Amino acid sequence: MEIRGISQNSLNFKGAGINAVAFLEENVMLNKALLDASVDVPFVCFANNKTERKERLRRVSVNYSLCFLSPFLTLPLTNRLAMKYIAKLTPKLSSKESNLIHISNKYLKDKELLKEGIKLLSKEKNTDYSQIIKNNGGDFEKIRRKLINAKNAVLSFDFLFSSGSVSGMAFLNNYLTKKKTQMDGYSAEFELADRELVEKRAAKYKKSEPWRKGTTIALIAMLTALPLAIRKGLISPKTTGIANFIKDNAHLFDYTNGIFMKRFPLFLFLTVAMTGVASASRNRTELKNNLLINATGLAVYFGGDLLINSALAKLSDNIFKTSIIDKNAPKTFMNKIIPPTVRIRELTGKSKKIAAINFIINFLAIAVSYGYGIPKLMNKIIRKDLKTDADKQVS
């Protein structure tokens, strides 16, 4: 009776609250942004001096601009520009039919699937696309190719803009700090050691800076070119080999509601962006710290959260008799290790409420452990490495 009381009363929040949690679950980029807040506040507060704090604030501002402004401002505009000037399917930027770009890549495999996809999207968006069909002479193959071009142009731009902004800020921070302080070293060390030691520790990394910048640019270029491969696979008439593989998996690069980057492309963007941040490191200690925060961040965002959520779901299903674990999911190797859950939006009743609470518990557990543990550990590493090199200098 006590457990029943918990599930029916104490956990009785509903309506807008549950819908907000469901929205956050589906939109990985916003989820990441809010998790970042739990890290970024102590990340900035625990800076070792004013110079490092300014660098961290600039880094944080870029991350938040991408996570919050990009989906709501940049991408909606990019979608409309692509539909008007690349696909040439809409006459004006304000055309409601621009939301045809929201159609999933799974409907762009062939023209027959496209017909089905347009019908479904028309109902979902309450939009009539008959004028687009008429303007293209009813040629669905022509429309399909135009949509493929538009969608992958948007993805290319998003990859370039996002990874370039994050990586570029890391190198810009170095430039601004050098200009302000006339020092090349890791800013976190400026008031913890004398100038000679800080400069000496940065000397080796300063020599390799051009190579590291070149590597970063090459990685961003490769990521930006990836949508070209997706486009080629979708347009190809082949139904076997690599082309077929691309057709079957192109939907992984869809945007939720046409604006929120999904988990897999977000993983690729962050991997490249964080590699760029690590490449901008000014000595081995900054490199270790960048790798630490980036690696733990990727683990949290693309595995740790799923693991915790799955464990909580199994616990809830056993104790509260909910149905959160997705029993109809494919029996793949990864699904056996981390059983997937049903999306909160698709659940009902008690299962939906408890799944939303599980999500919040998951979020808070990560925020506290990751947000306050990592910055403290980073500062500990800085002091340890400085002491080691200072002792060598004395001896």
Stockholm file with secondary structure:
# STOCKHOLM 1.0

chainA/1-395         MEIRGISQNSLNFKGAGINAVAFLEENVMLNKALLDASVDVPFVCFANNKTERKERLRRVSVNYSLCFLSPFLTLPLTNRLAMKYIAKLTPKLSSKESNLIHISNKYLKDKELLKEGIKLLSKEKNTDYSQIIKNNGGDFEKIRRKLINAKNAVLSFDFLFSSGSVSGMAFLNNYLTKKKTQMDGYSAEFELADRELVEKRAAKYKKSEPWRKGTTIALIAMLTALPLAIRKGLISPKTTGIANFIKDNAHLFDYTNGIFMKRFPLFLFLTVAMTGVASASRNRTELKNNLLINATGLAVYFGGDLLINSALAKLSDNIFKTSIIDKNAPKTFMNKIIPPTVRIRELTGKSKKIAAINFIINFLAIAVSYGYGIPKLMNKIIRKDLKTDADKQVS
#=GR chainA/1-395 SS CHHHHIIIIITCCCTHHHHHHHHHHHCHHHHHHHHHHHHHHHHHHTCSSHHHHHHHHHHHHHHHIIIIIIIIIIHHHHHHHIIIIISCCCSSTTCGGGGGGGSCGGGCSSHHHHHHHHHHHHHHHTCCCHHHHHHTTTCHHHHHHHHHHHHHHHHHHHHHHHHHHHHHHHHHHHHHHHHHHCCCSCGGGTTTSCHHHHHHHHHHHHHTHHHHHHHHHHHHHHHHHHHHHHHHHHHCCCCSHHHHHHHHHGGGGCEETTTEECHHHHHHHHHHHHHHHHHTCSSHHHHHHHHHHHHHHHHIIIIIHHHHHHHHHHHHHHHTCCCCBCTTSCCCHHHHHSCCBCCGGGCCHHHHHHHHHHHHHHHHHHHHHHHHHHHHHHHHHHHHHHHHHHHHHHC
#=GC SS_cons         CHHHHIIIIITCCCTHHHHHHHHHHHCHHHHHHHHHHHHHHHHHHTCSSHHHHHHHHHHHHHHHIIIIIIIIIIHHHHHHHIIIIISCCCSSTTCGGGGGGGSCGGGCSSHHHHHHHHHHHHHHHTCCCHHHHHHTTTCHHHHHHHHHHHHHHHHHHHHHHHHHHHHHHHHHHHHHHHHHHCCCSCGGGTTTSCHHHHHHHHHHHHHTHHHHHHHHHHHHHHHHHHHHHHHHHHHCCCCSHHHHHHHHHGGGGCEETTTEECHHHHHHHHHHHHHHHHHTCSSHHHHHHHHHHHHHHHHIIIIIHHHHHHHHHHHHHHHTCCCCBCTTSCCCHHHHHSCCBCCGGGCCHHHHHHHHHHHHHHHHHHHHHHHHHHHHHHHHHHHHHHHHHHHHHHC
//
